[in-house]
Amino acid sequence: MKIKFSQSSTDLFFNRSFGDLKKIVDPATAILVTDENIYKKHAAKFKGWNSIVLKPGEEFKVQSTADAVIEQLITMNASRQTMLVGVGGGVVTDITGYVASIFMRGLRFGFVPSSLLAMVDAAIGGKNGIDVGVYKNMVGTFSQPAFIFYDLSLLETLPEPEWSNGFAEIIKHAFIRDAGMFRDLEKNSPEYYRKNNAALVKLVRRNVLLKIGVVKKDEFEKNERRLLNFGHTLGHALENQYELSHGQAISIGMTFAAHVSEKMTGLKDPDRLVSLLSKYGLPTYASFNKKKVYDVLKMDKKKERKDMNFVLLEQIGKGVVKKIPVDKLENMLQNLI
Ligand SMILES: NC(=O)c1ccc[n+]([C@@H]2O[C@H](COP(=O)([O-])OP(=O)(O)OC[C@H]3O[C@@H](n4cnc5c(N)ncnc54)[C@H](O)[C@@H]3O)[C@@H](O)[C@H]2O)c1
């Protein structure tokens, strides 16, 4: 499937096996970027490819890692003809896309997402970035991958907690855009999707197409794409200050946003949303230093002067972006959760 964007296109390869990657990318001119966990678990797959192996984890999604990758690319004699392929979770895909878009002013790049979260979210849409201190994705580029290649068997080695991280973004998609998927998720369970490959394939595909649909309408995040930030304003402010994964942080952020929605748009029954997050193993209410978190939150990229572009729900499956004065947000942070 070919998806056209304003300046380039992305080929989607569903239901593939890793071995087929050689049919679409020439190992002689490609360099794979991955992390140590994936490299160790799937060593045989990397045979015959040039590879750069990063230390795993969000704390390495920083400029110094990008610099180290750039130095390795120079040592490996990379040129403008080199294709970078990020094989990994969202940290690997974000860094690969970022380095590829700045090295020699831009190389072609593609992704083989290996975590559920990267499959349904991080690999899609062309946002590539790194963190700066506690500020998430503060530096980065918009640049679309040439391809995204799906081999769901990679998920066989995905650690247990990473499944709920992926489900957090799937649930977010349901909240903002797909009431039917919300009902399916309510009816089923994480175990059902993990045991039933056909259902998982269908769920991943549905989410890929949902995200692409949103991104295609607003590639550079001026309007509609902002909906994908549901739960992310508080989530990002929490993520690098506490020992939380991305999925856990945005789940707490979505819980807060559901209660803000109840106040501001009259969303009915926010508890139904919170229950779904819990069902998929995600945290919802948490105690944290609200002053410290607010100080980071108010620096969010979605802020315009004194207002925050905050994503709310009018109903399940219908997200909207509303401007909320940041001081009002602070007040709700103190009082709503
Ligand atoms: N660019 C975007 O649009 C976008 C969207 C959403 C999230 N993100 C970013 O994605 C990141 C989170 O992604 P993530 O949850 O995939 O994190 P991650 O890349 O850190 O992966 C999570 C963990 O799972 C391991 N792992 C991944 N796949 C594996 C596999 N198949 N087998 C064994 N271990 C495996 C990794 O080594 C890591 O330890 C965050 O940095 C977030 O900001 C970006």
The ligand as an ORCA input file, in Angstrom:
! r2SCAN-3c Opt
* xyz 0 1
  N       7.254      9.753     16.464
  C       6.047      9.584     16.925
  O       5.059      9.984     16.308
  C       5.858      8.862     18.235
  C       4.574      8.453     18.628
  C       4.441      7.744     19.817
  C       5.547      7.470     20.599
  N       6.773      7.901     20.187
  C       7.964      7.628     21.002
  O       8.123      6.222     21.114
  C       8.846      5.937     22.309
  C       8.193      4.781     22.997
  O       8.223      3.664     22.137
  P       8.381      2.185     22.708
  O       7.401      1.976     23.789
  O       8.374      1.262     21.562
  O       9.793      2.287     23.443
  P      11.207      1.569     23.266
  O      11.738      1.752     21.923
  O      12.013      2.035     24.422
  O      10.853      0.019     23.436
  C      10.427     -0.459     24.691
  C      11.319     -1.591     25.176
  O      10.977     -2.773     24.466
  C      12.151     -3.339     23.877
  N      11.687     -3.980     22.644
  C      11.091     -3.397     21.581
  N      10.714     -4.332     20.706
  C      11.094     -5.526     21.203
  C      10.976     -6.871     20.757
  N      10.324     -7.186     19.639
  N      11.525     -7.838     21.520
  C      12.149     -7.542     22.690
  N      12.257     -6.304     23.185
  C      11.741     -5.295     22.439
  C      13.112     -2.180     23.713
  O      14.444     -2.626     23.688
  C      12.809     -1.365     24.965
  O      13.508     -1.892     26.066
  C       8.857      7.221     23.117
  O      10.138      7.806     23.031
  C       7.839      8.102     22.419
  O       8.116      9.470     22.534
  C       6.946      8.587     19.036
*
